[in-house]
Amino acid sequence: MNRGALEGIRVLDLGRFLAAPWAGVLMAELGAEVIRLERPGGESDRKLGLTALDGQGMSFHVANLNKKAITLDIRQPRGWDILRRLVGYSDIVLENFSPGGAELAGISYETMQEMRSDIIYVSVSGFGNSGPYAQRLAFDPIVKAMSGTMSITGFPGSPPARDGSPWVDFVTPTNAVVGALAALYHREKTGEGQMIEAAMIDSALVIACRVFVDYMVRGVVREQMGNQSPYASQNAYQTRDGWMFLATIQAIWKRFCRLIERDDLVTDPRFETDALRFENRAELDQIIQAWMGDKTSEEVSRLLEKARVPHGPVNDGPKVAADPHFRAREMIVELDYPGGEFPGKKLAVPGVPIKLSKTPGKVKSPAPKVGQDNEAIYCGLLGLSRAELDELRAEGIV
């Protein structure tokens, strides 16, 4: 049995909702022991959005795979003492408290350093810990709007629009994990811990960089283009039974012209370069739509694949769920519900996006129930007796 690449690393996860907890999922899938700490009774993010059969939100399930869960009231002196001991046994602390929240709760980087001098402290936030907006609250669409990406999303003349997936909430924790792994490597060499910042606005600005780069370097203000792009000829075209997204660039354009038996388009002055094809995209769209419109999506895909032209169907939920490639890549995983509830029913979650040949990651367990690992952590890791744990429960500390 392969060991996870991060086996032996323990993460104390104080994250909530999505932007920080997903960092914990990635590390847990790669073998780390990730312990989610929440107040007695559980946190509000367990009920966010559409719920699964067990009443926990699907967003919560996605953001807490493979984790253990304990409860602890760190506002009480005995709870604080237990936290100190937990940090002493941990390699990484992960948090995304609102601005100033970590300091108010007494769990800032400086405080964690006092508990363990070489701790790696990962802070995920909306706007970072410095700058004029450091005290602002943020959600995924807010930073998308501020980064400029919302100004170019949608079709010309339409109101500003967010795209349908919270990519900032996933990219930011991925950056946090990269930072944490770099910090682990640095600690291995020097014995030093450090703090990692991953701000949502920073992640969004990197992905939306063309908005400000094109303006600052060339004076170009990018506008809404729908499905089009000045870098490639691309759009979604209607087939007889669906929609197909097609993209051509440079030599791929010539292959596409041969496929549709229109070699004349290669030398057509309107379409000789990527820039000209973008400029004359209305005429080009008519030509491509005319070729595609009387064919099924399967027929179109078969022809385009044979010609080595990039393309893909515009899938909805049922089509994504049925796609054999996603199953072959183990990117759609079905788990039993925690505790064996709802026999015969499965919980669909995303698979491991990082593939390692020697130490592959794995989705092993669904999101934990509230406090399901209290006994294992408190009695096993910290060495408390059952009587002590019962006492902590009676006092509302766990």
Secondary structure as GFF3:
##gff-version 3
##sequence-region A 1 398
A	DSSP	beta_strand	10	13	.	.	.	ID=ss1
A	DSSP	alpha_helix	21	29	.	.	.	ID=ss2
A	DSSP	beta_strand	33	38	.	.	.	ID=ss3
A	DSSP	three_ten_helix	44	47	.	.	.	ID=ss4
A	DSSP	alpha_helix	58	62	.	.	.	ID=ss5
A	DSSP	beta_strand	68	71	.	.	.	ID=ss6
A	DSSP	alpha_helix	77	88	.	.	.	ID=ss7
A	DSSP	beta_strand	92	95	.	.	.	ID=ss8
A	DSSP	alpha_helix	101	105	.	.	.	ID=ss9
A	DSSP	alpha_helix	109	115	.	.	.	ID=ss10
A	DSSP	beta_strand	120	125	.	.	.	ID=ss11
A	DSSP	alpha_helix	140	147	.	.	.	ID=ss12
A	DSSP	three_ten_helix	149	152	.	.	.	ID=ss13
A	DSSP	alpha_helix	167	190	.	.	.	ID=ss14
A	DSSP	beta_strand	194	199	.	.	.	ID=ss15
A	DSSP	alpha_helix	200	207	.	.	.	ID=ss16
A	DSSP	alpha_helix	209	218	.	.	.	ID=ss17
A	DSSP	beta_strand	233	238	.	.	.	ID=ss18
A	DSSP	beta_strand	243	248	.	.	.	ID=ss19
A	DSSP	alpha_helix	251	259	.	.	.	ID=ss20
A	DSSP	three_ten_helix	263	265	.	.	.	ID=ss21
A	DSSP	alpha_helix	274	279	.	.	.	ID=ss22
A	DSSP	alpha_helix	281	292	.	.	.	ID=ss23
A	DSSP	alpha_helix	297	306	.	.	.	ID=ss24
A	DSSP	beta_strand	311	313	.	.	.	ID=ss25
A	DSSP	alpha_helix	317	322	.	.	.	ID=ss26
A	DSSP	alpha_helix	324	328	.	.	.	ID=ss27
A	DSSP	beta_strand	332	336	.	.	.	ID=ss28
A	DSSP	three_ten_helix	338	340	.	.	.	ID=ss29
A	DSSP	beta_strand	346	350	.	.	.	ID=ss30
A	DSSP	alpha_helix	374	375	.	.	.	ID=ss31
A	DSSP	pi_helix	376	381	.	.	.	ID=ss32
A	DSSP	alpha_helix	386	394	.	.	.	ID=ss33
###
